[in-house]
């Protein structure tokens, strides 16, 4: 006789985490924050041209559905009754842009990812339209005009993809960030799917007024975006709709947060002045600034942190965004092949114990905060014949820490009160060498959450706390304490400053590499006009470079 199904000690809440590299579904006990089960699926990215980064929206959707179904199967094997899952939250990669046909449900182009820089010339053209003494875009959105945000990606799709243009003309097109694409499909898609987003994701589009919390007509006119393709805006904790199919059919989707806002909630940063840094594909440092918008003088973003209910107040944050964090380790693995797994970077760096004067600037997509410099590109400098792959692995980890130091310094200047410690989360915080390096370079303690998936926890908290669900209390006295691991600085402040100043010198050398942007056209590049000598010289340079790099890594 089968064992009876259990309720696992309290109502359960599920959380979708849709990230750059993977999708995950986690189920939490709403009373203890304990994770009962999860399932994760790795994702691939496409790089059609230099600077272009895309994903298949249908692959993203399939991965989320697979994660939900597999997690439910695992729970049933544990004799946990899945009918006790009372709500689902969604946390997603922000800025990534999808346009689809509301009649067929088909994407009209691949998802253009947040890292994509194909729109630089669009940004330059738009910049000329902004009056020098009235940057209404930044004052309304809190964001600099950059390839990072959704509006310019959407503008590129509407300018270059005929299928999308035709769908807009015929009233069939819908736009959304990944949260909108997922919720629309999970709540029915062509059969009554809900086209919505929350205030945190909307605040990353450059079409949203962070003061009025609405789509802004002046901004939409500036980017020439038709407002009827935009999703409806909700709070981050609301019942948007219900699951239409699958094991969790009928369960409300009641939480929606951009991944970094979800991590802020998952780290319990509910008080003004509390901050966290997430180490994922990129690095994202957010500081809760309470109910007021704080505009940065140091290259940071002003963004919506969260709004946990229709009638609840909005909270804002200052954010420092680093494009390439964990992605630099994937680059060492996938592009250079000097490590076989991401975990191997920790082993190599530990063996080296130093970069031996080698500095790595991973500006693969230009530099984000605090520079916002699109002409920068990645460099490795300070190489000698002694340099080997262990030193480069150490320099790569150090680069993540130096970039965090830059945005933390900027945040300290803007807030006026230096952070006394840094709360951290994300997959890369499992790397103890990285965490110790971070404490050394910041010269303040680094406090790591024992459960690095704080994005999932934050999404679950928002979903469980929604009006009409009410299974997760957000009262301070009811919040579960997250276990922490603490890393103290182990080097002298003077050594930290010397290494940091050398890093800054290397950053300056990375700028100005791009003097002209690749064509934004979706047509293939035409090399037929280049002389034969060009190819001969290029081939010789590549051969010599390959031999030299091979000698370093062997």
VOROGU-453576 format. One record per residue (C-alpha): residue number from 1; residue in three letters; x, z, y. Coordinates in nm, 3 decimals. Example, Ala and Ser with C-alpha at 12.3 -4.5 7.8 and 13.67 -1.06 7.14 Angstrom:
% VOROGU-453576
NODE seq type       X       Z       Y
NODE   1  ALA   1.230   0.780  -0.450
NODE   2  SER   1.367   0.714  -0.106
% end
This chain:
% VOROGU-453576
NODE seq type       X       Z       Y
NODE   1  UNK   0.000   0.000   0.000
NODE   2  UNK   0.138  -0.104   0.341
NODE   3  UNK   0.226   0.169   0.588
NODE   4  UNK  -0.027   0.204   0.872
NODE   5  UNK   0.060   0.040   1.203
NODE   6  UNK   0.182   0.285   1.469
NODE   7  UNK   0.132   0.289   1.844
NODE   8  UNK   0.500   0.383   1.892
NODE   9  UNK   0.414   0.691   2.097
NODE  10  UNK   0.244   0.533   2.395
NODE  11  UNK   0.113   0.212   2.552
NODE  12  UNK   0.364  -0.074   2.531
NODE  13  UNK   0.463  -0.328   2.796
NODE  14  UNK   0.642  -0.659   2.737
NODE  15  UNK   0.886  -0.827   2.975
NODE  16  UNK   1.000  -1.188   2.987
NODE  17  UNK   1.348  -1.232   3.130
NODE  18  UNK   1.412  -1.600   3.200
NODE  19  UNK   1.773  -1.636   3.312
NODE  20  UNK   2.022  -1.914   3.372
NODE  21  UNK   2.179  -1.894   3.027
NODE  22  UNK   1.905  -1.743   2.811
NODE  23  UNK   1.546  -1.631   2.774
NODE  24  UNK   1.458  -1.287   2.638
NODE  25  UNK   1.143  -1.090   2.562
NODE  26  UNK   1.163  -0.710   2.542
NODE  27  UNK   0.894  -0.456   2.458
NODE  28  UNK   0.913  -0.108   2.614
NODE  29  UNK   0.738   0.221   2.552
NODE  30  UNK   0.579   0.283   2.893
NODE  31  UNK   0.618   0.662   2.865
NODE  32  UNK   0.987   0.677   2.770
NODE  33  UNK   1.127   0.334   2.883
NODE  34  UNK   1.260   0.296   2.526
NODE  35  UNK   1.312  -0.061   2.401
NODE  36  UNK   1.126  -0.110   2.074
NODE  37  UNK   1.230  -0.468   2.000
NODE  38  UNK   1.341  -0.792   2.162
NODE  39  UNK   1.434  -1.151   2.087
NODE  40  UNK   1.670  -1.374   2.281
NODE  41  UNK   1.727  -1.751   2.286
NODE  42  UNK   2.033  -1.916   2.442
NODE  43  UNK   1.975  -2.211   2.677
NODE  44  UNK   2.178  -2.517   2.768
NODE  45  UNK   2.241  -2.664   3.112
NODE  46  UNK   2.290  -3.029   3.200
NODE  47  UNK   2.555  -3.157   3.442
NODE  48  UNK   2.461  -3.523   3.508
NODE  49  UNK   2.710  -3.556   3.795
NODE  50  UNK   2.962  -3.344   3.978
NODE  51  UNK   2.777  -3.064   4.154
NODE  52  UNK   2.448  -3.136   3.972
NODE  53  UNK   2.308  -2.859   3.749
NODE  54  UNK   1.977  -2.907   3.570
NODE  55  UNK   1.767  -2.762   3.288
NODE  56  UNK   1.476  -2.899   3.086
NODE  57  UNK   1.163  -2.705   3.197
NODE  58  UNK   1.002  -2.767   2.858
NODE  59  UNK   1.303  -2.615   2.680
NODE  60  UNK   1.271  -2.310   2.906
NODE  61  UNK   0.900  -2.278   2.821
NODE  62  UNK   0.961  -2.323   2.446
NODE  63  UNK   1.232  -2.059   2.454
NODE  64  UNK   0.999  -1.805   2.620
NODE  65  UNK   0.720  -1.872   2.370
NODE  66  UNK   0.968  -1.838   2.084
NODE  67  UNK   1.098  -1.508   2.223
NODE  68  UNK   0.745  -1.365   2.248
NODE  69  UNK   0.643  -1.473   1.897
NODE  70  UNK   0.966  -1.357   1.730
NODE  71  UNK   0.953  -1.019   1.905
NODE  72  UNK   0.596  -0.968   1.787
NODE  73  UNK   0.703  -1.051   1.430
NODE  74  UNK   0.985  -0.794   1.452
NODE  75  UNK   0.743  -0.530   1.581
NODE  76  UNK   0.504  -0.597   1.293
NODE  77  UNK   0.794  -0.558   1.049
NODE  78  UNK   0.852  -0.216   1.211
NODE  79  UNK   0.480  -0.137   1.159
NODE  80  UNK   0.422  -0.129   1.534
NODE  81  UNK   0.074  -0.240   1.634
NODE  82  UNK   0.118  -0.527   1.883
NODE  83  UNK  -0.237  -0.474   2.010
NODE  84  UNK  -0.087  -0.178   2.193
NODE  85  UNK   0.102  -0.418   2.426
NODE  86  UNK  -0.110  -0.374   2.738
NODE  87  UNK   0.069  -0.598   2.988
NODE  88  UNK   0.350  -0.849   3.035
NODE  89  UNK   0.591  -0.883   3.326
NODE  90  UNK   0.799  -1.187   3.418
NODE  91  UNK   1.149  -1.181   3.567
NODE  92  UNK   1.316  -1.512   3.642
NODE  93  UNK   1.616  -1.697   3.780
NODE  94  UNK   1.532  -1.756   4.145
NODE  95  UNK   1.551  -2.073   4.360
NODE  96  UNK   1.550  -2.305   4.054
NODE  97  UNK   1.293  -2.573   4.136
NODE  98  UNK   1.033  -2.741   3.914
NODE  99  UNK   0.774  -3.009   4.003
NODE 100  UNK   0.511  -3.095   3.744
NODE 101  UNK   0.187  -3.288   3.692
NODE 102  UNK  -0.113  -3.056   3.688
NODE 103  UNK  -0.321  -3.308   3.489
NODE 104  UNK  -0.074  -3.365   3.205
NODE 105  UNK   0.139  -3.051   3.229
NODE 106  UNK   0.453  -3.266   3.214
NODE 107  UNK   0.754  -3.194   3.437
NODE 108  UNK   0.816  -3.480   3.679
NODE 109  UNK   1.192  -3.415   3.678
NODE 110  UNK   1.434  -3.165   3.528
NODE 111  UNK   1.450  -2.821   3.687
NODE 112  UNK   1.709  -2.839   3.969
NODE 113  UNK   1.899  -2.514   3.933
NODE 114  UNK   1.999  -2.261   4.195
NODE 115  UNK   2.368  -2.350   4.145
NODE 116  UNK   2.310  -2.720   4.215
NODE 117  UNK   2.485  -2.855   4.528
NODE 118  UNK   2.370  -3.218   4.535
NODE 119  UNK   2.170  -3.154   4.852
NODE 120  UNK   2.463  -3.083   5.086
NODE 121  UNK   2.407  -3.395   5.295
NODE 122  UNK   2.035  -3.307   5.317
NODE 123  UNK   2.137  -2.966   5.450
NODE 124  UNK   2.369  -3.127   5.706
NODE 125  UNK   2.094  -3.362   5.824
NODE 126  UNK   1.843  -3.078   5.854
NODE 127  UNK   2.094  -2.857   6.038
NODE 128  UNK   2.106  -3.113   6.320
NODE 129  UNK   1.730  -3.070   6.370
NODE 130  UNK   1.759  -2.695   6.441
NODE 131  UNK   1.801  -2.611   6.812
NODE 132  UNK   2.134  -2.437   6.873
NODE 133  UNK   1.975  -2.139   7.050
NODE 134  UNK   1.672  -2.102   6.822
NODE 135  UNK   1.743  -2.085   6.449
NODE 136  UNK   1.375  -2.045   6.361
NODE 137  UNK   1.451  -2.109   5.992
NODE 138  UNK   1.674  -1.803   5.960
NODE 139  UNK   1.459  -1.582   6.182
NODE 140  UNK   1.149  -1.658   5.971
NODE 141  UNK   1.310  -1.664   5.625
NODE 142  UNK   1.617  -1.438   5.653
NODE 143  UNK   1.819  -1.716   5.489
NODE 144  UNK   2.089  -1.959   5.608
NODE 145  UNK   2.020  -2.328   5.560
NODE 146  UNK   2.195  -2.390   5.227
NODE 147  UNK   2.181  -2.591   4.906
NODE 148  UNK   2.107  -2.258   4.732
NODE 149  UNK   1.739  -2.236   4.823
NODE 150  UNK   1.437  -2.421   4.684
NODE 151  UNK   1.311  -2.616   4.987
NODE 152  UNK   1.609  -2.855   5.000
NODE 153  UNK   1.597  -2.905   4.621
NODE 154  UNK   1.227  -2.988   4.648
NODE 155  UNK   1.299  -3.222   4.939
NODE 156  UNK   1.558  -3.404   4.724
NODE 157  UNK   1.310  -3.447   4.436
NODE 158  UNK   1.043  -3.584   4.670
NODE 159  UNK   1.295  -3.823   4.827
NODE 160  UNK   1.454  -3.949   4.504
NODE 161  UNK   1.209  -3.923   4.212
NODE 162  UNK   0.939  -4.187   4.230
NODE 163  UNK   0.720  -4.012   3.968
NODE 164  UNK   0.712  -3.702   4.186
NODE 165  UNK   0.637  -3.902   4.501
NODE 166  UNK   0.346  -4.079   4.327
NODE 167  UNK   0.207  -3.749   4.192
NODE 168  UNK   0.211  -3.599   4.542
NODE 169  UNK   0.036  -3.905   4.684
NODE 170  UNK  -0.233  -3.881   4.416
NODE 171  UNK  -0.278  -3.503   4.448
NODE 172  UNK  -0.143  -3.430   4.098
NODE 173  UNK   0.184  -3.251   4.182
NODE 174  UNK   0.255  -2.879   4.169
NODE 175  UNK   0.577  -2.710   4.280
NODE 176  UNK   0.710  -2.377   4.168
NODE 177  UNK   1.011  -2.166   4.088
NODE 178  UNK   1.051  -2.073   3.720
NODE 179  UNK   0.802  -1.784   3.741
NODE 180  UNK   0.528  -2.024   3.859
NODE 181  UNK   0.607  -2.277   3.585
NODE 182  UNK   0.592  -2.007   3.316
NODE 183  UNK   0.280  -1.825   3.439
NODE 184  UNK   0.089  -2.154   3.485
NODE 185  UNK   0.168  -2.255   3.128
NODE 186  UNK   0.119  -1.912   2.968
NODE 187  UNK  -0.224  -1.871   3.134
NODE 188  UNK  -0.354  -2.206   3.012
NODE 189  UNK  -0.161  -2.487   3.181
NODE 190  UNK  -0.386  -2.791   3.219
NODE 191  UNK  -0.671  -2.574   3.085
NODE 192  UNK  -0.711  -2.344   3.385
NODE 193  UNK  -0.353  -2.223   3.430
NODE 194  UNK  -0.291  -1.995   3.730
NODE 195  UNK  -0.061  -2.149   3.993
NODE 196  UNK   0.098  -1.849   4.160
NODE 197  UNK   0.419  -1.677   4.260
NODE 198  UNK   0.509  -1.337   4.399
NODE 199  UNK   0.655  -1.242   4.736
NODE 200  UNK   1.010  -1.195   4.600
NODE 201  UNK   1.032  -1.546   4.457
NODE 202  UNK   0.850  -1.699   4.754
NODE 203  UNK   1.110  -1.542   4.984
NODE 204  UNK   1.382  -1.756   4.820
NODE 205  UNK   1.220  -2.093   4.892
NODE 206  UNK   1.286  -2.121   5.271
NODE 207  UNK   0.916  -2.203   5.311
NODE 208  UNK   0.797  -1.841   5.327
NODE 209  UNK   0.768  -1.624   5.637
NODE 210  UNK   0.908  -1.283   5.537
NODE 211  UNK   0.724  -1.115   5.827
NODE 212  UNK   0.372  -1.248   5.768
NODE 213  UNK   0.425  -1.280   5.388
NODE 214  UNK   0.269  -1.628   5.388
NODE 215  UNK   0.376  -1.989   5.353
NODE 216  UNK   0.474  -2.101   5.701
NODE 217  UNK   0.337  -2.430   5.837
NODE 218  UNK   0.626  -2.477   6.081
NODE 219  UNK   0.877  -2.441   5.796
NODE 220  UNK   0.679  -2.674   5.568
NODE 221  UNK   0.663  -2.932   5.848
NODE 222  UNK   1.037  -2.896   5.910
NODE 223  UNK   1.118  -2.967   5.543
NODE 224  UNK   0.827  -3.216   5.520
NODE 225  UNK   0.677  -3.031   5.223
NODE 226  UNK   0.300  -3.071   5.165
NODE 227  UNK   0.146  -2.722   5.151
NODE 228  UNK  -0.112  -2.815   4.888
NODE 229  UNK   0.156  -2.831   4.615
NODE 230  UNK   0.269  -2.470   4.675
NODE 231  UNK   0.156  -2.179   4.453
NODE 232  UNK  -0.068  -1.896   4.573
NODE 233  UNK   0.129  -1.588   4.677
NODE 234  UNK   0.058  -1.250   4.517
NODE 235  UNK   0.226  -0.911   4.520
NODE 236  UNK   0.484  -0.832   4.251
NODE 237  UNK   0.237  -0.611   4.060
NODE 238  UNK  -0.104  -0.774   4.008
NODE 239  UNK  -0.306  -0.918   3.723
NODE 240  UNK  -0.238  -1.290   3.775
NODE 241  UNK  -0.408  -1.406   3.456
NODE 242  UNK  -0.408  -1.356   3.079
NODE 243  UNK  -0.209  -1.505   2.793
NODE 244  UNK  -0.407  -1.802   2.666
NODE 245  UNK  -0.251  -1.848   2.320
NODE 246  UNK  -0.014  -1.693   2.068
NODE 247  UNK   0.024  -1.343   1.926
NODE 248  UNK  -0.045  -1.182   2.264
NODE 249  UNK  -0.352  -1.388   2.356
NODE 250  UNK  -0.566  -1.200   2.609
NODE 251  UNK  -0.287  -0.969   2.729
NODE 252  UNK  -0.264  -0.968   3.112
NODE 253  UNK   0.044  -1.100   3.290
NODE 254  UNK   0.062  -0.842   3.566
NODE 255  UNK   0.421  -0.824   3.692
NODE 256  UNK   0.633  -1.094   3.854
NODE 257  UNK   0.971  -1.049   4.021
NODE 258  UNK   1.278  -1.255   4.094
NODE 259  UNK   1.549  -1.129   3.861
NODE 260  UNK   1.748  -0.939   4.126
NODE 261  UNK   1.441  -0.760   4.260
NODE 262  UNK   1.350  -0.669   3.903
NODE 263  UNK   1.698  -0.519   3.854
NODE 264  UNK   1.662  -0.322   4.179
NODE 265  UNK   1.342  -0.165   4.043
NODE 266  UNK   1.493  -0.117   3.697
NODE 267  UNK   1.782   0.074   3.861
NODE 268  UNK   1.520   0.295   4.035
NODE 269  UNK   1.648   0.194   4.382
NODE 270  UNK   1.321   0.286   4.555
NODE 271  UNK   1.480   0.467   4.849
NODE 272  UNK   1.621   0.311   5.164
NODE 273  UNK   1.999   0.280   5.133
NODE 274  UNK   2.009   0.262   4.752
NODE 275  UNK   2.195  -0.041   4.617
NODE 276  UNK   2.280  -0.212   4.288
NODE 277  UNK   2.502  -0.499   4.177
NODE 278  UNK   2.404  -0.724   3.885
NODE 279  UNK   2.675  -0.909   3.693
NODE 280  UNK   2.528  -1.219   3.531
NODE 281  UNK   2.599  -1.589   3.580
NODE 282  UNK   2.654  -1.492   3.944
NODE 283  UNK   2.679  -1.148   4.107
NODE 284  UNK   2.404  -1.012   4.329
NODE 285  UNK   2.435  -0.696   4.538
NODE 286  UNK   2.105  -0.573   4.685
NODE 287  UNK   2.051  -0.278   4.917
NODE 288  UNK   1.700  -0.147   4.979
NODE 289  UNK   1.639  -0.141   5.356
NODE 290  UNK   1.288   0.004   5.336
NODE 291  UNK   0.997  -0.142   5.533
NODE 292  UNK   1.212  -0.312   5.796
NODE 293  UNK   1.393  -0.647   5.789
NODE 294  UNK   1.762  -0.590   5.858
NODE 295  UNK   1.929  -0.911   5.974
NODE 296  UNK   2.294  -0.941   5.878
NODE 297  UNK   2.581  -1.004   6.116
NODE 298  UNK   2.816  -1.043   5.818
NODE 299  UNK   2.684  -1.334   5.612
NODE 300  UNK   2.430  -1.150   5.396
NODE 301  UNK   2.070  -1.253   5.326
NODE 302  UNK   1.755  -1.072   5.433
NODE 303  UNK   1.502  -1.093   5.151
NODE 304  UNK   1.186  -0.932   5.012
NODE 305  UNK   1.282  -0.659   4.764
NODE 306  UNK   0.932  -0.601   4.619
NODE 307  UNK   0.567  -0.531   4.696
NODE 308  UNK   0.418  -0.329   4.410
NODE 309  UNK   0.048  -0.396   4.460
NODE 310  UNK  -0.193  -0.587   4.681
NODE 311  UNK  -0.245  -0.292   4.914
NODE 312  UNK   0.105  -0.145   4.883
NODE 313  UNK   0.372  -0.184   5.153
NODE 314  UNK   0.645  -0.447   5.132
NODE 315  UNK   1.007  -0.338   5.092
NODE 316  UNK   1.300  -0.551   5.211
NODE 317  UNK   1.663  -0.579   5.105
NODE 318  UNK   1.997  -0.703   5.225
NODE 319  UNK   2.157  -0.923   4.961
NODE 320  UNK   2.506  -1.051   4.896
NODE 321  UNK   2.502  -1.348   4.658
NODE 322  UNK   2.806  -1.466   4.461
NODE 323  UNK   2.751  -1.800   4.285
NODE 324  UNK   3.010  -1.765   4.009
NODE 325  UNK   3.039  -1.432   3.829
NODE 326  UNK   3.009  -1.440   3.451
NODE 327  UNK   3.003  -1.819   3.475
NODE 328  UNK   3.382  -1.813   3.529
NODE 329  UNK   3.424  -1.663   3.180
NODE 330  UNK   3.199  -1.934   3.033
NODE 331  UNK   3.421  -2.188   3.214
NODE 332  UNK   3.734  -2.046   3.048
NODE 333  UNK   3.554  -2.074   2.713
NODE 334  UNK   3.368  -2.405   2.745
NODE 335  UNK   3.586  -2.611   2.982
NODE 336  UNK   3.941  -2.489   2.917
NODE 337  UNK   3.897  -2.355   2.564
NODE 338  UNK   4.142  -2.068   2.614
NODE 339  UNK   3.893  -1.820   2.466
NODE 340  UNK   3.643  -1.871   2.183
NODE 341  UNK   3.393  -1.604   2.292
NODE 342  UNK   3.312  -1.437   2.623
NODE 343  UNK   3.412  -1.102   2.471
NODE 344  UNK   3.766  -1.232   2.413
NODE 345  UNK   3.829  -1.231   2.789
NODE 346  UNK   3.824  -0.849   2.783
NODE 347  UNK   4.081  -0.841   2.499
NODE 348  UNK   4.316  -1.086   2.674
NODE 349  UNK   4.288  -0.908   3.009
NODE 350  UNK   4.356  -0.572   2.846
NODE 351  UNK   4.669  -0.713   2.677
NODE 352  UNK   4.797  -0.851   3.009
NODE 353  UNK   4.716  -0.546   3.220
NODE 354  UNK   4.785  -0.756   3.531
NODE 355  UNK   4.738  -1.108   3.664
NODE 356  UNK   5.113  -1.121   3.736
NODE 357  UNK   5.047  -1.255   4.086
NODE 358  UNK   4.793  -1.515   3.970
NODE 359  UNK   4.472  -1.541   4.178
NODE 360  UNK   4.158  -1.729   4.076
NODE 361  UNK   3.898  -1.845   4.333
NODE 362  UNK   3.599  -1.969   4.125
NODE 363  UNK   3.431  -2.162   4.409
NODE 364  UNK   3.281  -2.418   4.171
NODE 365  UNK   2.967  -2.447   4.386
NODE 366  UNK   3.133  -2.369   4.717
NODE 367  UNK   3.135  -2.011   4.844
NODE 368  UNK   2.814  -1.815   4.898
NODE 369  UNK   2.813  -1.477   5.080
NODE 370  UNK   2.972  -1.387   5.309
NODE 371  UNK   3.120  -1.732   5.387
NODE 372  UNK   2.844  -1.985   5.311
NODE 373  UNK   3.117  -2.248   5.289
NODE 374  UNK   3.008  -2.559   5.091
NODE 375  UNK   3.348  -2.732   5.127
NODE 376  UNK   3.530  -2.471   4.912
NODE 377  UNK   3.627  -2.548   4.555
NODE 378  UNK   3.786  -2.349   4.276
NODE 379  UNK   4.160  -2.291   4.273
NODE 380  UNK   4.408  -2.096   4.061
NODE 381  UNK   4.720  -2.011   4.260
NODE 382  UNK   5.035  -1.803   4.223
NODE 383  UNK   5.123  -1.971   3.893
NODE 384  UNK   5.477  -1.948   3.753
NODE 385  UNK   5.630  -2.053   3.421
NODE 386  UNK   5.569  -1.697   3.301
NODE 387  UNK   5.190  -1.725   3.358
NODE 388  UNK   4.988  -1.743   3.036
NODE 389  UNK   4.622  -1.742   2.936
NODE 390  UNK   4.605  -1.359   2.936
NODE 391  UNK   4.706  -1.349   3.303
NODE 392  UNK   4.446  -1.613   3.386
NODE 393  UNK   4.177  -1.418   3.196
NODE 394  UNK   4.274  -1.106   3.396
NODE 395  UNK   4.263  -1.305   3.721
NODE 396  UNK   3.917  -1.436   3.631
NODE 397  UNK   3.780  -1.083   3.584
NODE 398  UNK   3.958  -0.971   3.900
NODE 399  UNK   3.793  -1.260   4.089
NODE 400  UNK   3.449  -1.122   4.005
NODE 401  UNK   3.554  -0.783   4.143
NODE 402  UNK   3.712  -0.923   4.461
NODE 403  UNK   3.397  -1.124   4.537
NODE 404  UNK   3.190  -0.807   4.494
NODE 405  UNK   3.429  -0.625   4.729
NODE 406  UNK   3.371  -0.892   4.995
NODE 407  UNK   2.993  -0.855   4.988
NODE 408  UNK   3.009  -0.474   4.965
NODE 409  UNK   3.231  -0.466   5.276
NODE 410  UNK   2.979  -0.690   5.454
NODE 411  UNK   2.692  -0.463   5.348
NODE 412  UNK   2.876  -0.152   5.469
NODE 413  UNK   2.923  -0.318   5.810
NODE 414  UNK   2.557  -0.418   5.837
NODE 415  UNK   2.414  -0.086   5.716
NODE 416  UNK   2.660   0.132   5.906
NODE 417  UNK   2.682   0.384   5.621
NODE 418  UNK   2.941   0.294   5.353
NODE 419  UNK   2.820   0.318   4.994
NODE 420  UNK   2.973   0.618   4.818
NODE 421  UNK   2.929   0.460   4.474
NODE 422  UNK   2.800   0.136   4.324
NODE 423  UNK   2.524   0.118   4.062
NODE 424  UNK   2.579  -0.178   3.830
NODE 425  UNK   2.390  -0.360   3.557
NODE 426  UNK   2.384  -0.693   3.377
NODE 427  UNK   2.539  -0.829   3.062
NODE 428  UNK   2.896  -0.833   3.192
NODE 429  UNK   2.894  -0.457   3.252
NODE 430  UNK   2.966  -0.420   2.878
NODE 431  UNK   3.320  -0.534   2.966
NODE 432  UNK   3.503  -0.205   3.026
NODE 433  UNK   3.811  -0.376   3.172
NODE 434  UNK   3.588  -0.544   3.431
NODE 435  UNK   3.416  -0.218   3.520
NODE 436  UNK   3.747  -0.032   3.562
NODE 437  UNK   3.887  -0.318   3.772
NODE 438  UNK   3.574  -0.302   3.988
NODE 439  UNK   3.619   0.071   4.052
NODE 440  UNK   3.987   0.016   4.134
NODE 441  UNK   3.924  -0.272   4.376
NODE 442  UNK   3.631  -0.102   4.553
NODE 443  UNK   3.804   0.236   4.538
NODE 444  UNK   3.469   0.408   4.482
NODE 445  UNK   3.305   0.513   4.153
NODE 446  UNK   3.115   0.247   3.959
NODE 447  UNK   2.809   0.380   3.776
NODE 448  UNK   2.681   0.166   3.491
NODE 449  UNK   2.332   0.186   3.345
NODE 450  UNK   2.347   0.245   2.970
NODE 451  UNK   2.074  -0.018   2.928
NODE 452  UNK   2.215  -0.325   3.106
NODE 453  UNK   1.885  -0.521   3.087
NODE 454  UNK   1.743  -0.355   3.397
NODE 455  UNK   1.574  -0.685   3.494
NODE 456  UNK   1.346  -0.652   3.191
NODE 457  UNK   1.280  -0.286   3.267
NODE 458  UNK   1.189  -0.363   3.629
NODE 459  UNK   0.950  -0.642   3.527
NODE 460  UNK   0.788  -0.413   3.269
NODE 461  UNK   0.749  -0.133   3.525
NODE 462  UNK   0.579  -0.367   3.773
NODE 463  UNK   0.346  -0.502   3.502
NODE 464  UNK   0.257  -0.161   3.361
NODE 465  UNK   0.189  -0.015   3.706
NODE 466  UNK  -0.049  -0.293   3.816
NODE 467  UNK  -0.400  -0.200   3.922
NODE 468  UNK  -0.626  -0.254   3.620
NODE 469  UNK  -0.340  -0.181   3.377
NODE 470  UNK  -0.212   0.159   3.496
NODE 471  UNK   0.000   0.250   3.194
NODE 472  UNK   0.330   0.302   3.381
NODE 473  UNK   0.360   0.564   3.653
NODE 474  UNK   0.600   0.490   3.938
NODE 475  UNK   0.579   0.842   4.081
NODE 476  UNK   0.937   0.976   4.120
NODE 477  UNK   0.864   1.277   3.898
NODE 478  UNK   0.737   1.052   3.615
NODE 479  UNK   1.023   0.802   3.610
NODE 480  UNK   1.250   0.821   3.307
NODE 481  UNK   1.613   0.899   3.381
NODE 482  UNK   1.852   0.617   3.291
NODE 483  UNK   2.170   0.732   3.120
NODE 484  UNK   2.481   0.635   3.314
NODE 485  UNK   2.849   0.573   3.244
NODE 486  UNK   3.091   0.639   3.529
NODE 487  UNK   3.418   0.460   3.611
NODE 488  UNK   3.651   0.628   3.863
NODE 489  UNK   3.927   0.445   4.059
NODE 490  UNK   4.265   0.478   3.884
NODE 491  UNK   4.499   0.313   4.135
NODE 492  UNK   4.608   0.407   4.486
NODE 493  UNK   4.402   0.275   4.776
NODE 494  UNK   4.714   0.104   4.918
NODE 495  UNK   4.759  -0.103   4.601
NODE 496  UNK   4.392  -0.200   4.609
NODE 497  UNK   4.426  -0.316   4.972
NODE 498  UNK   4.738  -0.524   4.900
NODE 499  UNK   4.570  -0.706   4.612
NODE 500  UNK   4.255  -0.760   4.817
NODE 501  UNK   4.443  -0.902   5.117
NODE 502  UNK   4.628  -1.146   4.887
NODE 503  UNK   4.291  -1.251   4.742
NODE 504  UNK   4.158  -1.318   5.095
NODE 505  UNK   4.462  -1.537   5.162
NODE 506  UNK   4.382  -1.738   4.848
NODE 507  UNK   4.017  -1.773   4.953
NODE 508  UNK   4.128  -1.941   5.277
NODE 509  UNK   4.324  -2.195   5.072
NODE 510  UNK   4.013  -2.284   4.869
NODE 511  UNK   3.820  -2.403   5.176
NODE 512  UNK   3.800  -2.757   5.308
NODE 513  UNK   3.858  -2.933   4.976
NODE 514  UNK   3.538  -3.136   5.000
NODE 515  UNK   3.552  -3.372   5.297
NODE 516  UNK   3.269  -3.598   5.183
NODE 517  UNK   2.978  -3.522   4.953
NODE 518  UNK   2.906  -3.727   4.641
NODE 519  UNK   2.606  -3.955   4.673
NODE 520  UNK   2.274  -3.776   4.634
NODE 521  UNK   2.114  -4.082   4.482
NODE 522  UNK   1.998  -4.055   4.123
NODE 523  UNK   2.152  -4.400   4.058
NODE 524  UNK   2.487  -4.417   3.877
NODE 525  UNK   2.802  -4.412   4.087
NODE 526  UNK   2.963  -4.754   4.129
NODE 527  UNK   3.339  -4.756   4.062
NODE 528  UNK   3.372  -5.135   4.041
NODE 529  UNK   3.517  -5.163   4.393
NODE 530  UNK   3.811  -4.931   4.320
NODE 531  UNK   4.150  -5.101   4.268
NODE 532  UNK   4.321  -5.095   3.928
NODE 533  UNK   4.611  -4.900   4.077
NODE 534  UNK   4.376  -4.615   4.151
NODE 535  UNK   4.296  -4.573   3.782
NODE 536  UNK   4.662  -4.602   3.676
NODE 537  UNK   4.780  -4.336   3.924
NODE 538  UNK   4.484  -4.109   3.844
NODE 539  UNK   4.553  -4.136   3.471
NODE 540  UNK   4.921  -4.047   3.520
NODE 541  UNK   4.832  -3.743   3.732
NODE 542  UNK   4.578  -3.625   3.476
NODE 543  UNK   4.829  -3.669   3.191
NODE 544  UNK   5.102  -3.471   3.372
NODE 545  UNK   4.850  -3.200   3.467
NODE 546  UNK   4.719  -3.174   3.112
NODE 547  UNK   5.070  -3.132   2.972
NODE 548  UNK   5.150  -2.860   3.227
NODE 549  UNK   4.827  -2.670   3.162
NODE 550  UNK   4.885  -2.702   2.786
NODE 551  UNK   5.228  -2.542   2.827
NODE 552  UNK   5.070  -2.247   3.015
NODE 553  UNK   4.800  -2.182   2.757
NODE 554  UNK   5.009  -2.230   2.444
% end
